[in-house]
Every structure is written in C-alpha cells, then in structure tokens.
Amino acid sequence: MNNKVLDSIALTIAIVGAINWGLIGFFSFDLVAFICGNMSWISRIIYALVGLSGLYLITFYMYVNAIAER
C-alpha cells in the first residue's frame, strides 16, 4: 500500500503521542488530558488514534526490509 497521505497522518499522530509520552515521563504532565480533559471522550479518541497509528506504522518495517534488499 503506497498511500502517502495516510502514512503522513499516521506518522504525525504517532509523533504527537510520543511527545505526550515524553512529557508524561519527564514532567508527569499529560498534555492530552490537560487540553481535552482527563479520560473525556475526546481524549479517549485521541489515545485510540495514537494506538491505531502505532499499529499501522508497524507496516513500515516492510518498507525498510524492501529497501534493504535492493
């Protein structure tokens, strides 16, 4: 699947999630909960999208293997 828009969206969401986890780890500050409320339906959707993006990005390993085999 060569869908650059979906790849870019998934990567952006995963980066936002990674930054949020970094803030939690370093400063005990959950940016998503701060902006959207603690476990509100909006924050739960954001967390779910981050998780789905991470699962989707696992497929990037196929791209890495295909490039490495060239």
C-alpha positions in Angstrom: 0.0 0.0 0.0 1.5 3.3 -1.1 -0.7 5.9 0.4 1.5 8.8 1.4 -1.3 10.8 2.9 -2.3 8.0 5.3 1.4 7.4 6.1 1.9 11.1 6.9 -1.2 11.3 9.1 -0.3 8.1 11.0 3.3 9.3 11.5 2.1 12.7 12.7 -0.3 11.2 15.2 2.4 8.8 16.4 4.8 11.7 16.9 2.2 13.6 18.9 1.7 10.5 21.0 5.4 10.1 21.5 5.8 13.8 22.6 2.9 13.3 25.0 4.5 10.2 26.5 7.8 12.1 26.8 6.0 14.9 28.7 4.4 12.3 31.0 7.8 10.5 31.6 9.9 13.6 32.2 7.4 16.0 33.8 4.4 13.9 34.8 2.3 16.2 32.5 -0.3 14.7 30.3 -0.9 17.2 27.5 -3.9 15.4 26.1 -5.6 15.3 29.4 -4.8 18.9 30.0 -6.3 20.0 26.7 -9.2 17.6 26.4 -10.0 16.6 30.0 -9.0 13.5 31.9 -10.4 10.5 30.0 -13.1 12.5 28.3 -14.5 11.0 25.1 -12.3 13.3 23.1 -9.1 12.3 24.9 -10.1 8.6 24.6 -10.4 9.1 20.8 -7.0 10.8 20.7 -5.4 7.9 22.7 -7.2 5.4 20.4 -5.9 7.1 17.3 -2.4 7.2 18.6 -2.6 3.4 19.3 -4.0 2.7 15.8 -1.3 4.8 14.2 1.3 2.9 16.1 -0.1 -0.4 14.9 -0.3 0.9 11.3 3.3 2.1 11.5 4.4 -1.4 12.2 3.9 -2.0 8.5 6.8 0.5 7.8 9.1 -2.4 8.7 8.1 -4.0 5.4 9.3 -0.8 3.6 12.6 -0.9 5.5 13.1 -4.6 4.6 12.2 -3.9 0.9 14.7 -1.1 0.7 17.4 -3.1 2.5 17.0 -6.0 0.0 17.7 -3.7 -3.0 
